[in-house]
Amino acid sequence: MDFFQSQESLTAMEWVLRAVVAFIFLVIVARVLGQRAIAQLRLLDFVMALVIGNIIAHPLSDEDLGLKGSVITTVVLVALYLGGIYLLLRWPWFRRLLNSAPITIIEDGEILYKSLNKARISIDVLLEELREAKVEDIKKVALANWEANGKISFFLHPKYEPVTPAFLKMEADSFDFPRTIIKEGRLNIEELEKTHKDEEWVVSFLKRNYQTEIKNVLLATLDRKEKLKVFLYK
């Protein structure tokens, strides 16, 4: 475990071992931090990501620095982060201290320029977010808020909302999420059993409709109406 301590020089294998340990350690840390820290970099998350990256990076590139100190420091920071998350959930004042309140940047089809400056975003960024949300006309927007996670939430005027079966007072089918029964040439027996079908049925269907075998299927899904959608390798 000499590669764990500071050294005057490290062999190639010790550099490799140090990198492997650091990588595995960061994966464990990311797992402990949870999906929120990865998907939504709010203030507390951003600070953690930035600091941990720097702490681990230095001993990977400098043989005079030991890995032990970085690991201990990271563990302490993770504990502080989890403590911060607990305070965010427990104390509203702490939540307000770290998480900014939403800023209204569009109201009744009008851009609020002062709010744009407060959110520190440009017109170009606003237009980009509008395109991503598939909103082609700002006048159609009833409300747009700049959220704490750096995204803009858009709400259209009711007259511009897509027509739904509920609006037309029509009956609609219940929600049905297709099950993946084949992925990358492998049959998912567990999912297939939930559809009350067996492997023989799948093999027969593929042979009859596609003249192929399971191993040649990239993806296949089956819904409640027994509609099998097949995507072959191409």
LUMLUMTI-790150 format. One line per 2 residues: number of its first residue (from 0); their letters; for each residue y, z negated, x negated of C-alpha. Coordinates in steps of 0.001 Angstrom, whole numbers, always signed. Layout:
N
NUM = A = Y Z X | ...;
END
This chain:
234
0 = MD = +0 +0 +0 | +2335 +422 -3015;
2 = FF = +4039 +3337 -1269 | +5298 +802 +1259;
4 = QS = +7505 -897 -1355 | +10393 +448 -3423;
6 = QE = +9218 +2347 -6504 | +10723 +3915 -9573;
8 = SL = +8656 +6975 -8796 | +6161 +8063 -6159;
10 = TA = +3254 +10444 -6425 | +2981 +13414 -4096;
12 = ME = +262 +11622 -2106 | +2407 +8495 -1782;
14 = WV = +5257 +10610 -417 | +2832 +12113 +2099;
16 = LR = +1512 +8681 +3118 | +5050 +7351 +3504;
18 = AV = +5970 +10281 +5765 | +2805 +9877 +7864;
20 = VA = +3375 +6140 +8346 | +7025 +6702 +9275;
22 = FI = +6096 +9435 +11753 | +3410 +7332 +13463;
24 = FL = +5772 +4356 +13531 | +8532 +6409 +15188;
26 = VI = +6071 +7717 +17789 | +5102 +4118 +18618;
28 = VA = +8777 +3130 +18804 | +9540 +6057 +21131;
30 = RV = +6614 +5009 +23315 | +7953 +1447 +23496;
32 = LG = +11480 +2632 +24283 | +10136 +4732 +27156;
34 = QR = +10955 +8087 +28718 | +14479 +7051 +29647;
36 = AI = +15546 +6810 +26012 | +14284 +10329 +25398;
38 = AQ = +15388 +12120 +28549 | +18790 +10494 +29127;
40 = LR = +20811 +9571 +26071 | +23326 +7140 +27524;
42 = LL = +25494 +5015 +25246 | +22856 +2432 +24364;
44 = DF = +20171 +5121 +23971 | +22373 +7301 +21773;
46 = VM = +23188 +4415 +19443 | +19492 +3589 +19113;
48 = AL = +18465 +7188 +18433 | +21208 +7606 +15836;
50 = VI = +20599 +4327 +14009 | +16792 +4504 +13962;
52 = GN = +16891 +8074 +12684 | +19105 +7058 +9764;
54 = II = +17096 +3939 +8964 | +13799 +5821 +8729;
56 = AH = +15264 +8909 +7029 | +16516 +7140 +3897;
58 = PL = +13193 +5730 +2587 | +11589 +9109 +3252;
60 = SD = +13960 +10785 +796 | +14716 +7974 -1671;
62 = ED = +11832 +6530 -3651 | +13925 +3511 -4709;
64 = LG = +13998 +2320 -1095 | +10956 +586 +375;
66 = LK = +9629 +1409 +3833 | +9021 -2238 +4705;
68 = GS = +12714 -3046 +5219 | +13215 -13 +7452;
70 = VI = +10242 -942 +9624 | +11420 -4539 +10038;
72 = TT = +14971 -3404 +10837 | +13707 -927 +13406;
74 = VV = +11536 -3558 +15097 | +14575 -5843 +15386;
76 = LV = +16674 -2995 +16824 | +13977 -2165 +19378;
78 = AL = +13919 -5820 +20445 | +17713 -5752 +20809;
80 = YL = +17488 -2500 +22778 | +14930 -3916 +25198;
82 = GG = +17084 -7009 +25543 | +20056 -4762 +26320;
84 = IY = +18053 -2930 +28993 | +17163 -6295 +30566;
86 = LL = +20846 -7280 +30612 | +21749 -3912 +32170;
88 = LR = +19323 -4590 +35003 | +20216 -8263 +35351;
90 = WP = +23993 -8407 +34921 | +26326 -5856 +36628;
92 = WF = +29235 -6724 +34313 | +27155 -5758 +31267;
94 = RR = +26135 -2539 +33014 | +29790 -1672 +33663;
96 = LL = +30597 -2454 +30032 | +28138 +113 +28655;
98 = NS = +27717 +2686 +31441 | +30838 +4501 +32549;
100 = AP = +31505 +4955 +36263 | +31221 +8527 +37630;
102 = IT = +34420 +10580 +37355 | +35276 +12941 +40212;
104 = II = +36294 +16291 +38682 | +36145 +18542 +41784;
106 = ED = +37112 +17487 +45290 | +37281 +19768 +48354;
108 = GE = +37136 +22886 +46189 | +39969 +21797 +43876;
110 = IL = +39622 +20996 +40162 | +41129 +17629 +39218;
112 = YK = +42632 +18397 +35815 | +43476 +14790 +34949;
114 = SL = +39870 +13827 +35632 | +38682 +16625 +33325;
116 = NK = +40781 +15137 +30538 | +39489 +11655 +31321;
118 = AR = +35895 +12919 +31117 | +36826 +14837 +27937;
120 = IS = +35294 +18101 +29097 | +36812 +21578 +29051;
122 = ID = +36993 +24244 +31726 | +34348 +26178 +29787;
124 = VL = +31921 +23264 +30019 | +32627 +22902 +33738;
126 = LE = +31972 +26613 +34319 | +28747 +26395 +32321;
128 = EL = +27538 +23491 +34449 | +28463 +25440 +37604;
130 = RE = +26382 +28407 +36431 | +23420 +26155 +35659;
132 = AK = +23693 +24699 +39160 | +23862 +28267 +40575;
134 = VE = +27282 +27615 +42113 | +29319 +30818 +41938;
136 = DI = +32455 +29631 +43753 | +34296 +26390 +43026;
138 = KK = +35844 +26520 +46516 | +32349 +25881 +47947;
140 = VA = +32102 +22527 +46148 | +32917 +19512 +48285;
142 = LA = +32445 +17016 +45456 | +31498 +17129 +41761;
144 = NW = +31076 +14008 +39649 | +30801 +13668 +35883;
146 = EA = +27929 +11204 +35527 | +27334 +8624 +32810;
148 = NG = +24436 +10653 +31378 | +26727 +13599 +30616;
150 = KI = +25666 +15778 +33550 | +27689 +16990 +36527;
152 = SF = +26354 +16432 +40038 | +27504 +19002 +42606;
154 = FL = +27645 +18667 +46399 | +28461 +21772 +48435;
156 = HP = +30358 +21838 +51716 | +27813 +21662 +54571;
158 = KY = +28615 +25212 +55712 | +27534 +26531 +52309;
160 = EP = +24290 +24558 +52108 | +21064 +26592 +52330;
162 = VT = +19601 +26790 +55826 | +16503 +24608 +56219;
164 = PA = +13812 +24434 +58922 | +15213 +21037 +59920;
166 = FL = +18644 +22579 +60517 | +17085 +25291 +62690;
168 = KM = +14872 +22687 +64393 | +11758 +24570 +63318;
170 = EA = +8341 +23165 +62527 | +7489 +23230 +58822;
172 = DS = +4258 +22771 +56914 | +3717 +19404 +55273;
174 = FD = +4311 +19147 +51539 | +1411 +20384 +49473;
176 = FP = +1384 +20360 +45672 | -1302 +22724 +44295;
178 = RT = -3895 +21165 +42023 | -4516 +22609 +38581;
180 = II = -8249 +23274 +38425 | -8297 +25552 +35360;
182 = KE = -6056 +25294 +32332 | -6446 +27327 +29150;
184 = GR = -9994 +28374 +29977 | -11236 +24886 +30872;
186 = LN = -12283 +23687 +34297 | -10854 +20365 +35466;
188 = IE = -13844 +18886 +37307 | -11923 +15783 +38437;
190 = EL = -9192 +17820 +40147 | -11730 +20283 +41553;
192 = EK = -13678 +17489 +43266 | -10509 +16380 +45059;
194 = TH = -10350 +19819 +46701 | -13962 +19455 +47939;
196 = KD = -14985 +22538 +45971 | -17491 +22923 +43155;
198 = EE = -17800 +24947 +39968 | -20099 +27466 +41648;
200 = WV = -17385 +28300 +44189 | -14813 +28846 +41434;
202 = VS = -17156 +31031 +39377 | -18026 +33111 +42436;
204 = FL = -14339 +33527 +43398 | -13333 +34665 +39908;
206 = KR = -16207 +37093 +39649 | -15578 +38561 +43119;
208 = NY = -11775 +38884 +42928 | -10990 +39214 +39233;
210 = QT = -14292 +40246 +37613 | -13801 +37543 +35012;
212 = EI = -14999 +34093 +33884 | -13395 +30664 +33638;
214 = KN = -12868 +30990 +29887 | -10562 +33985 +30474;
216 = VL = -8230 +32098 +32845 | -4962 +30748 +31460;
218 = LA = -4102 +28795 +34626 | -5527 +28463 +38129;
220 = TL = -4207 +26319 +40973 | -5683 +25559 +44380;
222 = DR = -3681 +24390 +47409 | -4666 +22678 +50646;
224 = KE = -5163 +26028 +52377 | -7761 +26953 +49756;
226 = KL = -5479 +29572 +48257 | -6455 +30000 +44634;
228 = KV = -3761 +31409 +42347 | -5102 +32748 +39072;
230 = FL = -3194 +33659 +35891 | -5228 +35460 +33234;
232 = YK = -4590 +35674 +29518 | -2479 +38748 +28795;
END
